[in-house]
Amino acid sequence: MRNVAGYKLQVAGRVFPVIPDTQAAVIPACLESSLRIDSGQAGVTVEGQAGVTDNRQTGVTNNRRSFLLYFCAIALLLFSTVALSHAFNLPDTGQTKCYRDVSPYDEIPCAGTGQDGAYNINPMSFTDNGNGTLTDNNTGLMWQRCSIGQNNDEACSGTAATYNWYRASGTYNASYNPSSQDVCGSLGLGGYSDWRLPSKKELITIVDYSIPYPGPTINTAYFPNTKSSYYWSSTTYAYDPGSAWYVVFGVGYVDDDGKGSYVYVRCVRGGQ
């Protein structure tokens, strides 16, 4: 494996960006055997073994090498996309207890069990920005401190509002959102205008699984007055486009419901 941060991949006359300079990245071994990496200057390209673009027609000569080259190029591009869209530390779940896996399923010491409670990797950590927003120090995401509808004060006083998914996500629907209301997109909190509804995976990163039912399963020192109830995510349920995923902050599990249902909302910015 070789570090290719900041390089570009040139294959058959086409240049593809690989990973920006700010990201750590590696090139698969299959590419190392087929390509030469020219690192003479910034913004270099990864080219063929002769140091030039491979212009030979596929299917005429050296088919095996051409196939390998293209296959690895696509794999590398897919890898770089994943790396860019998930460039953060996954926070710990907060779970600290372990249990016997047979009756009576009672609590046991965690040491040596291999259960979630035995580990504390990337502990949950937030910074209060003092303007109604919080920054997750693991994911880098910036969160709305209070739920939509609550007052932007120390206690997040007031009544949290519920919305259907179309209004929460800013998605037009003739029946449920004919005016194209965008609850998160219209938020101007902290001087930012790029707020959005969080994805399912983003929303579960702020669930604290050390807190038992009835919750709320979240650190209320940072997210006060959070409802022990459903909060919408932006993620559509793949098997039913009319439904979307939500997170239940009473127990911390994830489920789906019809997009016309009225559910609580907390907005996020950054990431993706």
Kinemage of the C-alpha trace (Angstrom):
@kinemage 1
@onewidth
@group {chain A} dominant
@subgroup {mainchain}
@vectorlist {calphas} color= white
{ca met a 1} P 0.000 0.000 0.000
{ca arg a 2} L 1.233 3.494 -0.738
{ca asn a 3} L 0.115 6.955 0.380
{ca val a 4} L -1.374 8.897 -2.541
{ca ala a 5} L -2.768 11.945 -0.768
{ca gly a 6} L -3.086 14.842 -3.181
{ca tyr a 7} L -2.396 12.715 -6.277
{ca lys a 8} L -4.487 12.312 -9.413
{ca leu a 9} L -5.066 9.124 -11.337
{ca gln a 10} L -4.549 9.259 -15.109
{ca val a 11} L -5.976 6.325 -17.035
{ca ala a 12} L -6.356 6.206 -20.812
{ca gly a 13} L -6.160 9.970 -21.165
{ca arg a 14} L -8.637 10.742 -18.372
{ca val a 15} L -7.498 12.297 -15.104
{ca phe a 16} L -9.334 11.460 -11.905
{ca pro a 17} L -8.790 13.169 -8.530
{ca val a 18} L -7.936 10.610 -5.873
{ca ile a 19} L -7.750 12.113 -2.390
{ca pro a 20} L -7.183 15.767 -1.405
{ca asp a 21} L -3.989 16.724 0.352
{ca thr a 22} L -5.805 16.989 3.684
{ca gln a 23} L -6.815 13.320 3.706
{ca ala a 24} L -4.604 10.355 4.506
{ca ala a 25} L -4.984 7.752 1.801
{ca val a 26} L -3.360 4.649 0.389
{ca ile a 27} L -3.239 3.083 -3.019
{ca pro a 28} L -4.120 -0.634 -3.315
{ca ala a 29} L -1.347 -3.120 -3.976
{ca cys a 30} L -2.952 -4.048 -7.305
{ca leu a 31} L -2.356 -0.512 -8.538
{ca glu a 32} L 1.226 -0.486 -7.298
{ca ser a 33} L 2.015 -3.471 -9.523
{ca ser a 34} L 0.487 -1.834 -12.603
{ca leu a 35} L 1.234 1.846 -12.117
{ca arg a 36} L 4.170 4.106 -11.513
{ca ile a 37} L 3.721 6.978 -9.055
{ca asp a 38} L 5.501 10.126 -10.180
{ca ser a 39} L 5.899 12.364 -7.116
{ca gly a 40} L 8.259 14.927 -8.586
{ca gln a 41} L 5.987 17.883 -7.858
{ca ala a 42} L 2.721 18.926 -6.252
{ca gly a 43} L -0.405 17.920 -8.132
{ca val a 44} L 1.309 14.902 -9.670
{ca thr a 45} L -0.476 12.223 -11.645
{ca val a 46} L -0.403 8.480 -11.315
{ca glu a 47} L 0.462 7.166 -14.762
{ca gly a 48} L 1.382 3.985 -16.588
{ca gln a 49} L 4.594 2.090 -16.047
{ca ala a 50} L 6.374 4.088 -18.737
{ca gly a 51} L 5.389 7.300 -16.977
{ca val a 52} L 2.897 8.228 -19.696
{ca thr a 53} L -0.766 7.657 -20.337
{ca asp a 54} L -1.648 4.174 -21.542
{ca asn a 55} L -3.313 4.912 -24.908
{ca arg a 56} L -3.455 1.351 -26.175
{ca gln a 57} L -6.847 0.136 -27.265
{ca thr a 58} L -8.459 -2.215 -24.786
{ca gly a 59} L -9.146 -5.622 -26.258
{ca val a 60} L -6.150 -5.465 -28.614
{ca thr a 61} L -3.033 -5.890 -26.500
{ca asn a 62} L -2.323 -6.673 -22.893
{ca asn a 63} L -5.993 -7.197 -22.035
{ca arg a 64} L -5.253 -8.612 -18.627
{ca arg a 65} L -3.253 -5.585 -17.533
{ca ser a 66} L -5.836 -3.185 -18.956
{ca phe a 67} L -8.631 -4.974 -17.116
{ca leu a 68} L -6.659 -4.924 -13.879
{ca leu a 69} L -5.827 -1.263 -14.339
{ca tyr a 70} L -9.429 -0.223 -14.897
{ca phe a 71} L -10.761 -2.460 -12.143
{ca cys a 72} L -8.326 -1.053 -9.600
{ca ala a 73} L -8.967 2.505 -10.768
{ca ile a 74} L -12.691 2.136 -10.147
{ca ala a 75} L -12.037 0.485 -6.777
{ca leu a 76} L -9.756 3.327 -5.769
{ca leu a 77} L -12.283 5.960 -6.794
{ca leu a 78} L -14.997 4.213 -4.793
{ca phe a 79} L -12.645 3.966 -1.814
{ca ser a 80} L -11.844 7.668 -2.007
{ca thr a 81} L -15.549 8.576 -2.099
{ca val a 82} L -16.199 6.531 1.022
{ca ala a 83} L -13.177 8.040 2.767
{ca leu a 84} L -14.328 11.566 2.022
{ca ser a 85} L -17.932 11.007 3.114
{ca his a 86} L -16.968 9.318 6.354
{ca ala a 87} L -13.920 11.325 7.388
{ca phe a 88} L -14.632 11.404 11.114
{ca asn a 89} L -14.252 9.328 14.256
{ca leu a 90} L -17.268 7.251 15.209
{ca pro a 91} L -18.131 8.161 18.820
{ca asp a 92} L -18.403 5.532 21.516
{ca thr a 93} L -21.945 4.396 22.284
{ca gly a 94} L -21.659 5.329 25.962
{ca gln a 95} L -22.623 1.789 27.000
{ca thr a 96} L -20.805 0.852 30.239
{ca lys a 97} L -22.608 -2.283 31.446
{ca cys a 98} L -22.330 -5.929 30.399
{ca tyr a 99} L -24.735 -8.830 30.833
{ca arg a 100} L -24.773 -12.612 30.948
{ca asp a 101} L -25.876 -14.106 27.630
{ca val a 102} L -27.900 -16.897 29.299
{ca ser a 103} L -30.634 -16.833 31.909
{ca pro a 104} L -30.956 -14.933 34.239
{ca tyr a 105} L -29.241 -12.361 31.908
{ca asp a 106} L -27.980 -10.427 34.909
{ca glu a 107} L -25.273 -7.772 34.962
{ca ile a 108} L -21.694 -9.056 35.064
{ca pro a 109} L -18.216 -7.458 35.095
{ca cys a 110} L -17.256 -6.311 31.607
{ca ala a 111} L -13.584 -7.362 31.672
{ca gly a 112} L -12.909 -10.078 29.113
{ca thr a 113} L -16.472 -10.264 27.803
{ca gly a 114} L -15.810 -8.511 24.512
{ca gln a 115} L -19.124 -6.721 24.919
{ca asp a 116} L -19.648 -3.073 24.022
{ca gly a 117} L -19.422 -2.008 27.657
{ca ala a 118} L -15.859 -3.331 27.882
{ca tyr a 119} L -14.601 -0.664 25.493
{ca asn a 120} L -14.484 3.113 25.583
{ca ile a 121} L -13.142 4.281 22.226
{ca asn a 122} L -13.639 7.890 21.118
{ca pro a 123} L -15.755 8.916 24.137
{ca met a 124} L -18.626 11.226 23.293
{ca ser a 125} L -17.435 14.836 23.456
{ca phe a 126} L -19.141 18.128 22.623
{ca thr a 127} L -18.212 21.803 22.615
{ca asp a 128} L -20.917 24.350 23.397
{ca asn a 129} L -20.342 27.203 20.948
{ca gly a 130} L -22.404 29.619 23.036
{ca asn a 131} L -24.735 30.511 20.173
{ca gly a 132} L -27.317 27.760 20.314
{ca thr a 133} L -25.044 25.281 18.539
{ca leu a 134} L -22.833 22.389 19.619
{ca thr a 135} L -19.859 20.852 17.840
{ca asp a 136} L -19.317 17.112 18.126
{ca asn a 137} L -15.572 16.771 18.713
{ca asn a 138} L -15.537 13.293 17.156
{ca thr a 139} L -17.578 13.725 13.991
{ca gly a 140} L -17.032 17.462 13.504
{ca leu a 141} L -20.765 17.908 12.911
{ca met a 142} L -22.431 21.022 14.292
{ca trp a 143} L -25.777 20.386 15.974
{ca gln a 144} L -28.725 22.502 16.935
{ca arg a 145} L -28.681 22.509 20.749
{ca cys a 146} L -32.459 22.736 21.191
{ca ser a 147} L -35.190 20.952 19.275
{ca ile a 148} L -37.059 22.886 16.604
{ca gly a 149} L -39.783 24.971 18.238
{ca gln a 150} L -38.026 25.407 21.583
{ca asn a 151} L -36.577 28.693 22.767
{ca asn a 152} L -32.871 29.199 22.174
{ca asp a 153} L -32.086 29.665 25.861
{ca glu a 154} L -30.057 27.791 28.475
{ca ala a 155} L -32.849 25.343 29.302
{ca cys a 156} L -34.274 25.023 25.775
{ca ser a 157} L -37.593 26.056 27.268
{ca gly a 158} L -40.836 26.047 25.385
{ca thr a 159} L -42.594 23.411 23.352
{ca ala a 160} L -40.798 21.371 20.718
{ca ala a 161} L -42.709 21.279 17.435
{ca thr a 162} L -43.403 18.278 15.232
{ca tyr a 163} L -43.414 18.192 11.437
{ca asn a 164} L -43.972 15.670 8.728
{ca trp a 165} L -40.857 14.457 6.942
{ca tyr a 166} L -41.466 16.512 3.804
{ca arg a 167} L -41.525 19.797 5.720
{ca ala a 168} L -38.628 18.792 7.973
{ca ser a 169} L -36.427 17.905 4.994
{ca gly a 170} L -37.635 20.640 2.627
{ca thr a 171} L -39.031 18.156 0.127
{ca tyr a 172} L -41.968 19.241 -1.996
{ca asn a 173} L -45.103 17.109 -1.848
{ca ala a 174} L -48.469 18.200 -3.241
{ca ser a 175} L -50.327 16.816 -0.234
{ca tyr a 176} L -47.898 17.160 2.676
{ca asn a 177} L -45.704 20.114 1.703
{ca pro a 178} L -47.276 22.096 -1.159
{ca ser a 179} L -45.441 25.295 -0.138
{ca ser a 180} L -42.015 23.550 -0.079
{ca gln a 181} L -41.429 24.528 3.550
{ca asp a 182} L -37.886 23.658 4.646
{ca val a 183} L -37.736 23.565 8.442
{ca cys a 184} L -33.992 22.964 8.740
{ca gly a 185} L -33.001 24.778 5.554
{ca ser a 186} L -34.640 27.980 6.756
{ca leu a 187} L -32.844 27.912 10.116
{ca gly a 188} L -30.347 30.767 10.593
{ca leu a 189} L -28.932 29.600 13.915
{ca gly a 190} L -25.403 30.705 14.848
{ca gly a 191} L -25.145 32.841 11.734
{ca tyr a 192} L -25.186 29.779 9.444
{ca ser a 193} L -27.651 29.143 6.640
{ca asp a 194} L -26.699 25.603 5.586
{ca trp a 195} L -28.659 23.652 8.190
{ca arg a 196} L -30.252 20.391 7.103
{ca leu a 197} L -32.030 17.333 8.449
{ca pro a 198} L -29.438 14.773 9.656
{ca ser a 199} L -29.072 11.360 8.083
{ca lys a 200} L -29.938 8.257 10.064
{ca lys a 201} L -26.263 7.448 10.674
{ca glu a 202} L -25.505 11.003 11.769
{ca leu a 203} L -28.429 11.111 14.188
{ca ile a 204} L -27.470 7.931 16.039
{ca thr a 205} L -24.003 9.349 16.791
{ca ile a 206} L -25.531 11.576 19.493
{ca val a 207} L -27.462 8.733 21.172
{ca asp a 208} L -26.028 7.888 24.604
{ca tyr a 209} L -26.733 4.191 25.202
{ca ser a 210} L -25.647 4.340 28.821
{ca ile a 211} L -28.989 5.984 29.619
{ca pro a 212} L -31.823 3.479 30.160
{ca tyr a 213} L -35.484 3.774 29.242
{ca pro a 214} L -37.397 6.096 29.389
{ca gly a 215} L -34.451 8.347 28.484
{ca pro a 216} L -33.944 10.717 26.899
{ca thr a 217} L -30.974 8.748 25.585
{ca ile a 218} L -28.803 11.808 25.029
{ca asn a 219} L -26.489 13.978 27.132
{ca thr a 220} L -28.979 16.553 28.419
{ca ala a 221} L -26.157 18.726 29.767
{ca tyr a 222} L -25.531 19.595 26.114
{ca phe a 223} L -28.968 18.847 24.625
{ca pro a 224} L -31.383 19.982 27.340
{ca asn a 225} L -35.111 19.269 27.227
{ca thr a 226} L -34.736 16.693 24.442
{ca lys a 227} L -37.908 14.696 23.988
{ca ser a 228} L -37.886 10.987 24.801
{ca ser a 229} L -39.517 10.415 21.477
{ca tyr a 230} L -39.055 10.182 17.715
{ca tyr a 231} L -36.742 12.508 15.738
{ca trp a 232} L -36.715 12.477 11.962
{ca ser a 233} L -33.679 11.599 9.860
{ca ser a 234} L -33.314 12.540 6.196
{ca thr a 235} L -32.859 8.896 5.195
{ca thr a 236} L -35.637 7.335 3.142
{ca tyr a 237} L -36.554 3.737 3.889
{ca ala a 238} L -35.197 1.793 0.900
{ca tyr a 239} L -38.073 -0.708 0.718
{ca asp a 240} L -40.787 1.948 0.928
{ca pro a 241} L -40.085 5.404 -0.555
{ca gly a 242} L -43.103 6.696 1.354
{ca ser a 243} L -41.366 6.044 4.670
{ca ala a 244} L -38.223 7.402 6.339
{ca trp a 245} L -36.030 6.460 9.290
{ca tyr a 246} L -36.267 8.090 12.703
{ca val a 247} L -34.371 7.672 15.979
{ca val a 248} L -36.278 7.119 19.211
{ca phe a 249} L -34.587 9.072 22.001
{ca gly a 250} L -36.531 7.155 24.615
{ca val a 251} L -34.552 3.957 24.076
{ca gly a 252} L -32.093 4.772 21.286
{ca tyr a 253} L -33.355 2.441 18.594
{ca val a 254} L -33.967 3.239 14.921
{ca asp a 255} L -37.196 2.536 13.051
{ca asp a 256} L -39.204 3.822 10.098
{ca asp a 257} L -42.563 5.532 9.698
{ca gly a 258} L -44.647 7.084 6.968
{ca lys a 259} L -43.303 10.448 5.824
{ca gly a 260} L -46.652 12.057 6.576
{ca ser a 261} L -46.266 11.366 10.310
{ca tyr a 262} L -45.497 14.262 12.647
{ca val a 263} L -42.173 13.825 14.444
{ca tyr a 264} L -39.689 16.039 16.339
{ca val a 265} L -36.764 17.668 14.519
{ca arg a 266} L -33.172 18.568 15.388
{ca cys a 267} L -31.024 20.057 12.606
{ca val a 268} L -27.340 19.612 11.758
{ca arg a 269} L -24.736 21.179 9.472
{ca gly a 270} L -21.410 20.012 8.066
{ca gly a 271} L -20.453 16.493 7.086
{ca gln a 272} L -21.827 14.591 4.132
